């Protein structure tokens, strides 16, 4: 797809989301019970902008402005660092800077994603549908919020683009930045290594060893952040150990069957309320994405490029569940690229239309309640 068409899709997506935000403020009572909520007022932006920094977004802004506070080390540093660096361009308005950075990153991420899908030899219709499913997904608004989703989407898609182009130096650089943005960035090592092993079979041995070494740049961003935490707090794993206090996640492994059994027990014992509804949607959406990735895996076995992307998508989905919860799974699912590619290749119109309608209804629900201060993901 051309950049003009990508730009048009992006602006339609933005227009619809802002329309939902405006309507939500008319029909959903404001809750806004999250730490530092009052900080958003100091940026003097309309509420339909500032509400896009609810919950974790406030922490990114605080880190940008003041550095890390207790237990905020769960947030990786690149996004707040870029906000801090770019903020003079926006009169030190960190919120405006963060929103600009997320939206611009996502726009270029969409463009490079479409270019990558073309290199994966997807048809034009499949590329369009893949992007359409991504934009309509229930939590896609996080791409344009003051969160890392937009930035990470750009960094990971441009990494995949350079891998297909066999430009491994550039891919290594963006892998490094990806793992400075989110922990799951280290798993870009999977498509990187498989790309080298499959495309460079006839390459000179020493050159191939160098390319394999470059694939380990996926870990270097994490190592750099861990080194900083060790120097600053004497704990290189503070990004992980802080999860228990900050997000209520366990710091020991809990495997997926146990997590699913926990949720089933909740559904049969807990009373119905808003949190129950969110947990139910998290559970059902996880199952849907998980089963889709299994179906995609069957299709991808004979194509190593798609297989590598599927493994990365599975890793992105499963990794958060190892902390004992499906909390935020609707948001984490955004980066399981194979899920969207699978549905983009489906040709049965009735399935496509039904799924798009379902996604849009859930999108209305998630975005409407999120901007009104309800935790949804």
TATAGI-V347271 format. One record per residue. N is the residue number from 1. RES is the residue in three letters. PSI is psi as a letter, one per 30 degrees, with the letter a starting at -180 (none if undefined). BURIAL is # if it has 24 or more other ideal C-beta (glycine too) atoms within 12 Angstrom, else .. D_FIRST is the distance of its C-alpha to the first C-alpha in Angstrom with 2 decimals. Layout:
BEGIN
n=(N,N)
res=(RES,RES)
psi=(PSI,PSI)
burial=(BURIAL,BURIAL)
d_first=(D_FIRST,D_FIRST)
END
This chain:
BEGIN
n=(1,2,3,4,5,6,7,8,9,10,11,12,13,14,15,16,17,18,19,20,21,22,23,24,25,26,27,28,29,30,31,32,33,34,35,36,37,38,39,40,41,42,43,44,45,46,47,48,49,50,51,52,53,54,55,56,57,58,59,60,61,62,63,64,65,66,67,68,69,70,71,72,73,74,75,76,77,78,79,80,81,82,83,84,85,86,87,88,89,90,91,92,93,94,95,96,97,98,99,100,101,102,103,104,105,106,107,108,109,110,111,112,113,114,115,116,117,118,119,120,121,122,123,124,125,126,127,128,129,130,131,132,133,134,135,136,137,138,139,140,141,142,143,144,145,146,147,148,149,150,151,152,153,154,155,156,157,158,159,160,161,162,163,164,165,166,167,168,169,170,171,172,173,174,175,176,177,178,179,180,181,182,183,184,185,186,187,188,189,190,191,192,193,194,195,196,197,198,199,200,201,202,203,204,205,206,207,208,209,210,211,212,213,214,215,216,217,218,219,220,221,222,223,224,225,226,227,228,229,230,231,232,233,234,235,236,237,238,239,240,241,242,243,244,245,246,247,248,249,250,251,252,253,254,255,256,257,258,259,260,261,262,263,264,265,266,267,268,269,270,271,272,273,274,275,276,277,278,279,280,281,282,283,284,285,286,287,288,289,290,291,292,293,294,295,296,297,298,299,300,301,302,303,304,305,306,307,308,309,310,311,312,313,314,315,316,317,318,319,320,321,322,323,324,325,326,327,328,329,330,331,332,333,334,335,336,337,338,339,340,341,342,343,344,345,346,347,348,349,350,351,352,353,354,355,356,357,358,359,360,361,362,363,364,365,366,367,368,369,370,371,372,373,374,375,376,377)
res=(UNK,UNK,UNK,UNK,UNK,UNK,UNK,UNK,UNK,UNK,UNK,UNK,UNK,UNK,UNK,UNK,UNK,UNK,UNK,UNK,UNK,UNK,UNK,UNK,UNK,UNK,UNK,UNK,UNK,UNK,UNK,UNK,UNK,UNK,UNK,UNK,UNK,UNK,UNK,UNK,UNK,UNK,UNK,UNK,UNK,UNK,UNK,UNK,UNK,UNK,UNK,UNK,UNK,UNK,UNK,UNK,UNK,UNK,UNK,UNK,UNK,UNK,UNK,UNK,UNK,UNK,UNK,UNK,UNK,UNK,UNK,UNK,UNK,UNK,UNK,UNK,UNK,UNK,UNK,UNK,UNK,UNK,UNK,UNK,UNK,UNK,UNK,UNK,UNK,UNK,UNK,UNK,UNK,UNK,UNK,UNK,UNK,UNK,UNK,UNK,UNK,UNK,UNK,UNK,UNK,UNK,UNK,UNK,UNK,UNK,UNK,UNK,UNK,UNK,UNK,UNK,UNK,UNK,UNK,UNK,UNK,UNK,UNK,UNK,UNK,UNK,UNK,UNK,UNK,UNK,UNK,UNK,UNK,UNK,UNK,UNK,UNK,UNK,UNK,UNK,UNK,UNK,UNK,UNK,UNK,UNK,UNK,UNK,UNK,UNK,UNK,UNK,UNK,UNK,UNK,UNK,UNK,UNK,UNK,UNK,UNK,UNK,UNK,UNK,UNK,UNK,UNK,UNK,UNK,UNK,UNK,UNK,UNK,UNK,UNK,UNK,UNK,UNK,UNK,UNK,UNK,UNK,UNK,UNK,UNK,UNK,UNK,UNK,UNK,UNK,UNK,UNK,UNK,UNK,UNK,UNK,UNK,UNK,UNK,UNK,UNK,UNK,UNK,UNK,UNK,UNK,UNK,UNK,UNK,UNK,UNK,UNK,UNK,UNK,UNK,UNK,UNK,UNK,UNK,UNK,UNK,UNK,UNK,UNK,UNK,UNK,UNK,UNK,UNK,UNK,UNK,UNK,UNK,UNK,UNK,UNK,UNK,UNK,UNK,UNK,UNK,UNK,UNK,UNK,UNK,UNK,UNK,UNK,UNK,UNK,UNK,UNK,UNK,UNK,UNK,UNK,UNK,UNK,UNK,UNK,UNK,UNK,UNK,UNK,UNK,UNK,UNK,UNK,UNK,UNK,UNK,UNK,UNK,UNK,UNK,UNK,UNK,UNK,UNK,UNK,UNK,UNK,UNK,UNK,UNK,UNK,UNK,UNK,UNK,UNK,UNK,UNK,UNK,UNK,UNK,UNK,UNK,UNK,UNK,UNK,UNK,UNK,UNK,UNK,UNK,UNK,UNK,UNK,UNK,UNK,UNK,UNK,UNK,UNK,UNK,UNK,UNK,UNK,UNK,UNK,UNK,UNK,UNK,UNK,UNK,UNK,UNK,UNK,UNK,UNK,UNK,UNK,UNK,UNK,UNK,UNK,UNK,UNK,UNK,UNK,UNK,UNK,UNK,UNK,UNK,UNK,UNK,UNK,UNK,UNK,UNK,UNK,UNK,UNK,UNK,UNK,UNK,UNK,UNK,UNK,UNK,UNK,UNK,UNK,UNK,UNK,UNK,UNK,UNK,UNK,UNK,UNK,UNK,UNK,UNK,UNK,UNK)
psi=(k,l,e,e,e,e,e,e,e,e,e,e,e,e,e,e,e,e,e,e,e,e,e,e,f,f,f,k,k,k,d,h,i,l,k,g,e,f,f,f,f,f,f,h,l,l,f,f,e,f,f,g,g,l,c,e,e,e,e,e,e,e,e,e,e,f,a,k,l,k,g,f,f,f,k,l,f,e,e,e,e,e,e,e,e,f,e,f,f,h,h,g,j,e,e,e,e,e,e,e,e,e,e,e,e,e,e,f,e,e,e,f,e,e,e,e,e,e,f,g,h,k,l,e,e,e,e,e,e,e,e,e,e,e,e,f,k,e,g,f,f,f,e,g,l,h,l,f,e,e,e,e,e,e,e,e,e,f,e,e,e,f,e,f,f,g,i,f,e,e,e,e,e,f,e,e,e,e,f,f,e,k,e,f,f,f,g,f,e,e,e,e,e,e,e,e,f,e,f,h,e,g,l,k,e,e,e,e,e,e,e,e,e,e,f,f,f,f,f,e,e,e,e,e,e,e,e,e,e,e,e,e,g,g,j,f,g,f,f,e,f,f,e,e,e,e,g,g,l,l,g,l,k,k,l,e,e,e,e,e,e,e,e,e,e,e,f,f,e,l,l,k,a,e,e,e,e,e,e,e,e,e,e,e,e,e,e,e,e,e,e,e,e,e,e,e,e,e,f,f,e,f,j,f,e,e,e,e,e,e,e,e,e,e,e,e,e,e,e,f,f,f,g,g,l,g,k,g,e,e,e,f,f,f,g,i,e,f,e,e,e,e,f,f,f,k,f,j,e,e,e,e,e,e,e,e,e,e,e,e,e,e,e,e,e,e,e,e,e,e,f,g,g,k,k,f,none)
burial=(#,.,.,.,.,#,.,.,#,#,.,.,#,#,.,.,#,#,.,#,#,.,.,#,#,.,.,#,.,.,.,#,.,#,#,#,#,.,#,#,.,.,#,.,#,.,#,#,#,#,#,#,#,#,#,#,#,#,#,#,#,#,#,#,#,.,.,#,.,.,#,#,#,#,#,#,#,#,#,#,#,#,#,#,.,#,#,.,.,.,.,.,#,#,#,#,#,#,#,#,#,#,#,#,#,#,#,#,#,#,#,#,#,#,#,#,#,#,#,#,.,#,.,.,.,#,#,#,#,#,#,#,#,#,#,#,#,#,#,#,#,#,#,#,#,#,#,#,#,#,#,#,#,#,#,#,#,#,#,#,#,#,#,#,.,.,.,#,.,#,#,#,#,#,#,#,#,#,#,#,#,#,#,#,#,#,#,#,#,#,#,#,#,#,#,#,.,.,#,#,.,.,.,.,.,.,.,.,.,.,#,#,.,#,#,#,#,#,#,#,#,#,.,#,#,#,.,#,#,.,.,.,.,.,.,.,.,#,#,#,#,#,#,.,.,#,#,.,#,.,.,.,.,.,.,#,.,.,#,#,.,#,#,.,.,#,.,.,.,.,.,.,.,.,.,.,.,#,#,#,#,#,#,#,#,#,#,#,#,#,.,#,#,.,.,#,#,.,.,#,.,.,.,.,#,#,#,#,#,#,#,#,#,#,#,#,#,#,#,#,#,#,#,#,#,#,#,#,#,#,#,#,#,#,#,#,#,#,#,#,#,#,#,#,#,#,.,.,.,.,.,#,.,.,#,#,.,.,#,#,.,#,#,#,#,#,#,#,#,#,#,#,#,#,#,#,#)
d_first=(0.00,3.78,6.58,8.22,6.39,6.77,10.16,11.05,10.66,12.65,15.29,15.78,16.37,18.74,20.53,21.23,22.50,24.77,26.05,26.96,28.68,30.71,31.79,32.66,35.05,36.85,37.36,37.43,40.39,39.65,40.74,39.46,41.75,40.22,41.50,41.24,39.73,41.89,40.19,37.16,39.40,40.14,36.65,37.35,33.95,33.63,33.86,30.39,29.17,31.97,31.70,28.39,30.64,32.99,34.55,33.02,31.36,34.86,35.77,32.88,34.10,37.68,36.89,35.06,38.08,41.04,40.08,40.56,43.12,44.77,42.48,39.28,38.67,36.58,33.72,32.23,32.52,29.31,27.90,31.28,31.87,28.71,29.71,33.16,31.96,29.63,32.03,34.01,31.02,31.41,35.23,35.63,34.04,32.77,31.21,29.13,28.15,27.15,24.99,23.28,22.75,21.36,18.88,17.69,17.47,15.48,12.93,12.46,12.84,9.83,7.78,9.89,9.87,6.28,7.39,10.60,9.76,8.47,11.82,13.50,12.73,11.28,10.33,7.27,9.74,10.85,7.74,7.64,11.40,11.64,10.17,12.35,15.31,15.00,15.09,17.84,19.87,23.43,23.42,19.91,21.71,23.03,19.78,20.80,24.52,26.86,26.32,24.89,22.00,19.42,20.75,21.11,17.60,16.39,19.17,18.72,14.98,15.51,18.58,16.84,14.41,17.60,19.42,17.11,17.60,21.31,21.73,24.25,25.80,22.70,22.00,25.66,25.52,22.74,24.58,27.64,26.04,24.62,28.16,29.49,27.31,27.97,30.27,27.66,26.07,28.85,27.45,24.47,27.36,26.77,23.37,24.55,27.84,26.59,24.03,26.99,29.38,27.23,25.58,28.64,31.36,32.62,32.35,35.70,37.25,37.61,34.04,32.89,35.24,33.69,30.16,31.68,33.32,30.03,28.76,31.63,30.08,28.50,32.07,33.03,31.54,33.60,36.59,36.38,36.37,39.18,41.17,40.87,42.08,44.92,45.99,45.76,46.84,48.33,45.95,42.85,41.74,42.11,38.41,39.39,43.02,42.22,40.13,43.37,44.58,41.37,39.42,42.15,40.63,42.93,43.18,44.18,42.09,41.96,40.32,38.00,40.69,42.90,40.19,39.45,43.21,43.60,41.11,42.82,46.11,44.78,43.66,47.14,49.18,47.50,47.86,44.91,43.41,40.09,39.98,40.73,37.78,35.39,36.86,36.43,32.73,32.28,34.10,32.32,28.81,29.79,31.13,28.02,25.64,28.30,28.72,24.99,24.90,27.97,26.38,23.32,25.88,27.47,24.26,23.50,26.97,26.28,23.07,24.00,20.54,19.95,23.64,23.50,20.71,22.83,25.92,24.33,23.21,26.77,28.30,26.39,27.65,31.19,32.11,32.79,34.92,37.35,38.77,40.08,37.77,34.54,34.38,30.90,29.33,26.95,25.61,25.74,23.82,20.63,20.41,21.05,17.52,18.73,19.78,16.34,15.02,18.17,17.73,14.11,15.71,18.59,18.97,22.02,21.13,24.29,23.51,19.99,21.39,24.42,22.64,20.32,23.56,25.40,22.83,22.88,26.70,26.97,24.55,26.96,29.85,28.69,27.41,30.38,32.95,31.37,31.52,35.07,36.20,36.16,35.04,32.34,30.64)
END
